[in-house]
Amino acid sequence: MSRGRILLMGIFLAVIVLGATSSIAADDYVIQLGYYDCDHMCAAPIARDAGIFRDLGLKVNITKGSNVLPAISAGKMDVGYGNYISLARAHLKGSPAFVAAHNHTGGAFYLVMANNFKGKPKDLIGKRLALGMAPEETLPWWHDYAKANSIPVKADGYQNFIMKDQDEYLAIKTGKLDGALMCDPWGSMIEYEKIGHIMHTFDPLPGDKEGICCVYSMSKEFSVKHPDLAVKMLLAHSRALQLVYTHPLKSARIFAASYSVPLEVALMTIYKKTNSEGRTMTWDIHRKGFENQTRHYMDIGYLTAMPDMKRLVNPEIYDKAKPLDFARFIKEKVDPVFPLGMSYADWKKKVMARGL
């Protein structure tokens, strides 16, 4: 055999070996997924515990914490659930994270007050509230509410505390707080235990404009190095949310175990997300909603510049994944069974009767 043919044969074998090694590396890659301790992010544990990751051949390590977006920016996390304002700000600072899909449109973020508070918004001034760190800079929903009711936006107008949502719930329960800003399941937990009430449910934008609450974000590096895994992760996200709508009892059982709350609280939470507050959990990319929300952040001073929306909201992985159309899914699979406007009692009765 000539030296030339030997060389070509060597190259051919090397390509085969490298290709096999690459395939093995992709198959063995453990995807790092992060989510907050908030009901908006429940697709993460549901995809894991319902076997959706397994069925798609994915190996996923899930981390529950508050530093999802910084971890993605630092290259320590591949995919994560987070609020849109944080991602938009990180993008302006050069973060490689981008919006791969929608997650939650609005509602389900609450101002919760203890039972002994019966006042109006103006009576919140001076009260013991857990508003978080610099709410005038980090919570546009609070900004809009405070402005609309002529009360201070800055935390120094109140006795402000900085706590995690679960700790806020415990503080209200033990009488150490008058109220707090929180998401579910803790708002529903407070209602369930009859220790307080939801005073206000926040929308992402004033009025009826379409907006964005939180998103399914992804590392650019991960999407480039592992495009097939990125596509499967987006499909897992969409299928987990489909399960929430069509199998609320199964989803609630996973939710209850993951968030350490009673099943009733998990059901109350899912009812709000999928019915009483609208179909707020979604995976479609509604570009108009992102544009509306980003412009609003600019108008109220929460963003210092307009992000590059084509890079920030990148539908490339979504288009490759081709998940079910959300509107069609709702019309065909959800509306006939759980129409909007059902009371919680009627919704729960049907859920339990179906056993799904």
Protein Blocks (a to p, Z undefined) as FASTA:
>chain_A
ZZklmmmmmmmmmmmmmmmmmmmmmmmpccdddddddfklmmmmmmmmnommmmnopacd
ddddfklmmmmmnopafbdcddfklmmmmmmnopabdcfbdfbfggjiacdddfklcbdf
klmgopacdebjhkllmmmmlmmmmmmnopafbfklpccddddfklmmmmmmnopafbdc
dddfklmmmmmnopaccfbdcdfbgcjbdcdfbdcdddfklmmmmmmlmmmmmmmmmmmm
mmmmmmmmlmmmmmmmmnopafklmmmmmmmmmmmnopfbcfbdcfklmmmmmmmmmmno
pafbdcdfklmmccklmmmnopacfklmmmmmmmmmmgghiafklmmmmmmmnoZZ
